[in-house]
């Protein structure tokens, strides 16, 4: 069972004690514990290490690719030549001109945009979360709403809500595939219902490729979303951080390939000032910890200027700037690296899914990202969020952490997101511990 979590009233009452620093209401609102945070905190504590902490928790709950850490670390270490200029404020708070142009060149080469980008279309901040926070601040007022389909990346909640105080309107699909053309109608229905309730909609956000479903949208579906946003005059935000993490496997013989919204004839579909793409170093370049991300919008000097005005609060380090620009500018390394990431994701996916099939654990086939959406509803005592939480705590007790469906606003309890882009040792050990937790759950419900 999950441990007791302090409630908001108890936390707020503690602030009246003289020994506790008095906080603002918004500060308190962001720190109130809940069941999702408690599970995430417990799962990410006491991490497993093969030598130093073999009894620690195997983390399969974070969206990170650990398969090429060695290659990225080696490249960064061998190219980290700090110039005196890097010890100054350099080109300013939205990334060096060198990095912004390197990102534009990479997008031009790999995303196949219909219009070639220059560095003026790119704003760099210290991570995609910082980009989302700044973007929400600049296009929304407090209390405005952004539309997003379930299930969705848990980080969107804090990225949009914690500081910008933007409301998320979650779209439900029932039996309809969230990646399908039919799902677009559900977005419009949710839009109309939100407007009827007095919501002020400002944007629609897609994670493309999708987190946590691990698949790509077809061009036809992306075009439909562009038309929908144009119809209602709202921003279209396409989070494309897994663009290069697409891989082949036997589960999906003819997968939908990644297509950036920038590769579509978007000017025919929407005012280009309403279209934005997000990218970063964290996912495709196995570097969550370096904290550097990019906002890309082609016809938006005013929005770039608005983000620059607050960018000092999310200024990326010159060292992270150098690390990414060195990689993007090293054509030989980049070509070899992108081949390796595809091959290793395929290998890791095949290993993980073969073990899951042996465990009789259902999963949704995927072809992008480092994770799988797996269905453990058959191991719940009851088809409730409370039972899902109980199972999550049982896993942590067994020494493995998976992200809960509740965190991703799953429409049904029992779904979990499992990260497979880890070492063979970790995936085998993690799934062994998962099997133990599921066996104990079965025994408890027998």
C-alpha positions in Angstrom: 0.0 0.0 0.0 1.2 3.6 -0.7 2.4 5.6 2.3 0.4 8.4 3.8 0.7 11.6 1.8 0.3 15.0 3.6 -2.8 16.9 2.3 -2.8 20.5 1.2 -4.5 21.7 4.4 -1.9 20.1 6.6 0.9 21.5 4.5 -0.6 25.0 4.6 -1.2 24.9 8.3 2.5 24.2 8.8 3.3 27.5 7.2 1.8 29.3 10.3 4.6 28.0 12.5 7.3 30.7 13.2 10.1 28.2 12.3 8.7 27.7 8.8 9.5 30.3 6.1 6.2 31.9 4.9 5.5 31.1 1.2 3.2 32.6 -1.4 0.0 30.8 -2.2 1.4 29.9 -5.7 4.5 28.6 -4.1 2.5 26.4 -1.8 0.3 25.2 -4.7 3.3 23.9 -6.6 4.7 21.9 -3.7 1.6 20.2 -2.4 2.4 16.4 -2.5 0.1 13.9 -4.2 0.1 10.2 -5.0 1.7 10.6 -8.4 4.6 12.6 -7.0 5.1 10.2 -4.1 5.4 7.2 -6.4 7.8 9.1 -8.7 9.9 10.2 -5.8 10.1 6.8 -4.3 10.9 5.2 -7.7 13.7 7.5 -8.5 15.4 7.3 -5.1 17.9 4.6 -4.2 18.9 3.9 -7.8 20.3 0.5 -8.8 24.0 0.2 -9.6 25.6 -3.1 -10.5 28.5 -2.7 -8.2 27.7 0.0 -5.6 24.0 -0.6 -5.1 22.8 -4.0 -6.6 19.7 -4.0 -4.4 18.7 -0.5 -5.5 15.6 0.3 -7.6 15.9 -0.4 -11.3 14.5 2.7 -13.0 12.3 2.0 -16.0 10.1 5.0 -15.4 12.1 7.9 -16.9 11.9 8.8 -20.6 15.6 8.6 -21.3 17.8 6.7 -23.7 20.8 5.3 -22.0 22.0 3.2 -24.9 24.5 5.7 -26.3 25.6 7.5 -23.2 29.2 6.4 -23.7 29.3 7.8 -27.3 27.8 11.1 -26.3 30.1 11.4 -23.2 33.2 10.6 -25.2 32.3 13.2 -27.9 31.5 15.9 -25.3 34.7 15.2 -23.4 36.9 15.3 -26.5 35.4 18.6 -27.8 35.0 20.6 -24.6 37.5 23.3 -25.4 36.4 26.3 -23.4 37.2 29.7 -25.0 37.4 32.9 -23.1 34.3 34.2 -24.9 32.3 31.3 -23.4 33.1 32.9 -20.0 31.2 36.0 -21.0 27.5 36.5 -21.9 28.4 35.7 -25.4 25.6 36.1 -28.0 23.0 36.6 -25.3 20.3 34.6 -23.5 18.7 32.6 -26.3 21.7 30.5 -27.4 24.9 31.2 -29.4 24.5 32.1 -33.0 26.6 29.0 -33.8 24.2 26.6 -32.0 21.1 28.3 -33.4 22.5 27.9 -36.9 23.6 24.3 -36.2 20.0 23.5 -35.1 18.6 25.2 -38.2 21.0 23.2 -40.4 20.1 20.0 -38.7 16.3 20.6 -39.1 16.9 21.5 -42.8 18.8 18.3 -43.3 16.8 15.8 -41.2 13.2 17.2 -40.9 12.8 18.1 -44.6 11.1 21.5 -44.0 9.3 23.0 -47.0 11.2 26.3 -46.2 14.9 26.4 -45.2 15.4 27.7 -41.7 18.0 30.2 -40.5 19.1 30.9 -36.9 16.5 33.7 -36.6 13.8 31.0 -36.5 15.4 29.3 -33.4 15.3 30.3 -29.8 17.4 28.2 -27.4 16.7 27.8 -23.6 17.9 25.4 -20.9 15.6 22.5 -21.9 12.4 21.8 -23.7 10.5 22.2 -20.3 11.9 25.8 -20.1 10.7 26.3 -23.7 7.2 25.1 -22.9 7.0 27.3 -19.8 8.2 30.4 -21.6 6.0 29.7 -24.6 2.9 29.3 -22.4 3.8 32.5 -20.6 4.1 34.4 -23.9 0.9 33.1 -25.7 -1.4 32.6 -22.7 -2.7 34.6 -19.8 -3.3 33.0 -16.4 -6.3 30.8 -16.6 -6.2 30.3 -20.4 -6.4 26.7 -21.7 -4.3 24.4 -23.8 -5.8 21.3 -25.4 -4.1 17.9 -25.2 -5.1 14.3 -25.9 -4.9 11.5 -23.3 -2.7 9.8 -22.5 -0.1 12.5 -22.4 3.4 13.2 -21.2 3.3 13.9 -17.4 5.7 16.7 -17.7 3.3 18.8 -19.7 1.3 19.4 -16.4 4.1 21.2 -14.6 5.6 22.7 -17.8 2.3 24.6 -18.5 0.7 24.9 -15.1 3.3 25.5 -12.4 4.4 29.0 -13.4 2.3 30.1 -16.4 -0.8 28.9 -14.6 -2.3 27.6 -17.8 -5.2 25.1 -17.6 -4.9 21.8 -19.5 -8.1 20.5 -21.2 -7.7 16.7 -21.6 -9.3 15.1 -24.6 -10.7 11.6 -24.2 -11.0 9.1 -27.1 -12.7 6.0 -25.8 -12.2 3.2 -28.4 -10.8 5.6 -31.0 -7.1 5.4 -31.7 -5.6 8.7 -30.4 -3.2 8.7 -33.4 -6.0 8.3 -36.0 -7.8 10.8 -38.2 -11.0 10.0 -36.3 -9.4 11.4 -33.1 -9.4 14.9 -34.6 -13.2 15.1 -34.1 -12.7 14.4 -30.4 -10.4 17.4 -30.2 -13.0 19.6 -31.8 -15.7 18.3 -29.5 -13.5 19.0 -26.5 -12.9 22.5 -27.8 -16.6 23.3 -28.2 -17.3 21.9 -24.7 -14.5 23.9 -23.2 -15.7 27.1 -24.8 -19.2 26.4 -23.6 -17.8 26.2 -20.1 -16.2 29.6 -20.5 -12.6 28.3 -21.2 -10.4 30.5 -23.3 -8.5 28.2 -25.6 -5.1 29.3 -26.8 -3.3 26.3 -28.2 -3.3 22.6 -29.1 -0.2 20.5 -28.3 0.8 17.3 -30.0 3.7 15.0 -29.0 5.0 13.8 -32.4 6.3 11.1 -32.1 3.9 10.3 -29.3 4.8 10.0 -25.6 3.8 7.5 -24.2 2.3 5.6 -27.2 5.5 5.5 -29.2 4.1 6.0 -32.7 4.0 8.7 -35.3 1.1 10.7 -36.8 0.4 10.4 -40.5 0.7 13.6 -42.7 -3.1 13.5 -43.2 -3.7 13.6 -39.4 -1.1 16.4 -38.9 -2.8 18.4 -41.7 -6.2 17.9 -40.0 -4.8 19.4 -36.8 -3.4 22.3 -38.6 -6.8 23.0 -40.2 -8.5 22.6 -36.8 -6.2 25.1 -35.2 -6.6 27.5 -38.1 -10.4 27.2 -37.8 -10.4 28.3 -34.1 -7.4 30.7 -34.4 -5.3 28.9 -31.8 -1.6 27.9 -31.7 -0.4 24.5 -32.9 2.5 23.2 -30.8 4.3 20.2 -32.1 6.8 18.6 -29.6 9.1 16.6 -31.9 11.8 15.7 -29.4 11.8 12.0 -30.5 12.1 12.8 -34.2 15.3 10.8 -34.7 14.3 8.0 -32.3 12.2 6.1 -34.8 13.2 2.5 -35.5 12.1 -0.7 -37.3 10.8 -3.8 -35.6 8.8 -6.9 -36.4 5.7 -5.8 -34.4 4.9 -3.1 -37.0 5.9 -4.3 -40.5 4.8 -1.0 -42.2 5.2 1.7 -39.6 4.1 5.3 -40.1 7.4 7.2 -40.5 8.1 10.5 -38.7 7.0 13.6 -40.5 7.6 17.0 -39.0 4.8 19.6 -39.4 7.5 21.8 -41.0 7.6 19.3 -43.9 4.0 20.0 -44.7 2.6 22.8 -46.9 1.6 24.5 -43.7 1.1 28.0 -45.1 -1.8 26.6 -47.0 -3.4 25.3 -43.8 -2.7 27.8 -41.1 -1.3 31.2 -40.3 2.4 30.3 -40.0 2.8 32.6 -36.9 0.5 30.0 -35.1 2.8 27.0 -35.8 5.6 26.0 -33.5 8.0 23.1 -33.2 10.0 22.0 -30.1 13.2 20.1 -30.2 16.1 19.4 -27.8 19.2 17.4 -26.9 17.7 15.3 -24.2 16.0 12.5 -26.1 17.6 11.9 -29.5 21.0 12.7 -28.1 20.7 10.8 -24.8 21.5 13.8 -22.7 18.6 14.6 -20.3 21.0 16.2 -17.9 22.6 18.7 -20.2 19.4 20.8 -20.3 19.2 22.5 -23.6 16.2 22.8 -25.9 15.0 24.7 -29.0 11.9 26.6 -29.9 11.4 26.8 -33.7 8.9 29.1 -35.4 9.4 30.4 -38.9 7.3 33.6 -39.1 7.4 34.9 -35.6 9.7 37.8 -34.8 7.3 39.1 -32.2 7.0 35.8 -30.3 10.8 35.1 -30.5 11.2 38.6 -29.0 8.7 38.0 -26.3 10.5 34.8 -25.3 13.9 36.5 -25.4 12.5 39.2 -23.0 12.1 36.5 -20.3 14.9 34.2 -21.4 17.4 35.3 -18.8 15.5 33.0 -16.4 16.2 30.0 -18.6 19.6 30.9 -20.1 21.4 27.8 -21.2 25.0 27.2 -20.1 27.8 27.9 -22.6 29.1 24.4 -21.9 25.8 22.7 -22.9 25.6 25.1 -25.9 29.1 24.0 -27.0 28.3 20.3 -26.4 25.3 20.2 -28.7 26.7 22.6 -31.4 29.9 20.4 -31.6 27.8 17.3 -32.2 25.5 18.9 -34.7 28.5 20.3 -36.6 30.4 17.0 -36.7 29.0 15.5 -39.8 30.8 12.2 -39.6 30.0 11.5 -36.0 26.4 12.6 -36.5 25.8 10.2 -39.4 27.3 7.3 -37.5 25.5 8.2 -34.3 22.0 8.3 -35.9 22.6 4.9 -37.5 23.6 3.5 -34.1 20.6 5.0 -32.2 18.2 3.3 -34.6 19.9 -0.1 -34.4 20.2 -0.1 -30.7 16.6 1.0 -30.1 15.5 -1.9 -32.4 17.7 -4.4 -30.4 16.5 -3.1 -27.0 12.9 -3.1 -28.1 13.1 -6.7 -29.4 14.7 -7.9 -26.2 12.1 -6.2 -24.0 9.1 -7.3 -26.0 10.3 -10.9 -26.2 10.5 -11.0 -22.4 7.1 -9.3 -22.0 5.5 -11.9 -24.3 7.0 -14.6 -22.2 5.4 -13.0 -19.1 2.1 -12.7 -20.9 2.1 -8.9 -20.5 0.1 -7.1 -23.2 1.7 -4.0 -24.8 1.0 -1.6 -27.6 3.5 -2.1 -30.5 5.7 1.0 -30.9 8.3 2.3 -33.3 9.5 5.5 -31.8 10.9 6.7 -28.5 12.6 4.7 -25.7 9.4 3.4 -24.0 6.4 1.1 -24.3 2.8 1.5 -23.1 2.0 -1.8 -21.3 -1.3 -3.1 -19.9 -1.2 -4.5 -16.4 -4.9 -4.1 -15.7 -5.2 -7.8 -15.4 -3.1 -7.7 -12.3 -5.2 -5.1 -10.4 -7.3 -6.2 -7.5 -10.0 -3.7 -8.8 -10.2 -1.7 -11.9 -9.4 1.5 -10.0 -6.7 4.2 -9.7 -6.2 3.1 -6.1 -5.4 -0.5 -7.2 -3.0 0.9 -9.9 -1.2 2.8 -7.1 -1.1 -0.3 -5.0 0.5 -2.2 -7.9 3.0 0.6 -8.4 4.1 0.5 -4.8 4.3 -3.3 -5.0 6.8 -2.9 -7.9 8.9 -0.4 -6.0 9.0 -2.8 -3.1 10.2 -5.5 -5.5 12.9 -3.1 -6.7 11.6 -1.7 -10.0 9.9 1.5 -11.0 7.5 2.0 -14.0 5.7 5.2 -14.7 2.0 4.9 -13.8 -0.8 5.5 -16.2 -2.4 7.9 -13.7 0.6 10.2 -14.2 -0.1 10.2 -18.0 -3.9 10.7 -17.5 -4.7 7.3 -18.9 -8.4 6.8 -19.6 -8.3 3.4 -18.0 -6.4 2.2 -14.8 -3.7 -0.4 -15.2 -1.6 1.0 -18.0 2.1 1.8 -17.3 4.9 3.3 -19.4 8.1 1.1 -19.4 11.4 2.5 -20.6 13.4 -0.2 -22.5 16.3 1.9 -23.8 18.6 0.7 -21.0 21.4 -1.9 -20.7 20.6 -5.6 -21.2 21.4 -6.2 -17.5 19.0 -3.5 -16.4 16.1 -4.6 -18.6 16.5 -8.2 -17.7 16.7 -7.5 -14.0 14.0 -4.9 -14.1 11.6 -7.3 -15.8 12.5 -10.1 -13.4 11.5 -7.8 -10.5 8.4 -6.8 -12.4 7.5 -10.5 -12.8 7.9 -10.9 -9.0 5.7 -8.0 -8.3 3.0 -9.3 -10.7 3.2 -12.7 -9.1 2.7 -11.2 -5.7 -0.2 -9.2 -7.0 -1.8 -12.3 -8.4 -1.4 -14.1 -5.1 -3.0 -11.2 -3.2 -6.0 -11.3 -5.5 -6.4 -15.0 -5.6 
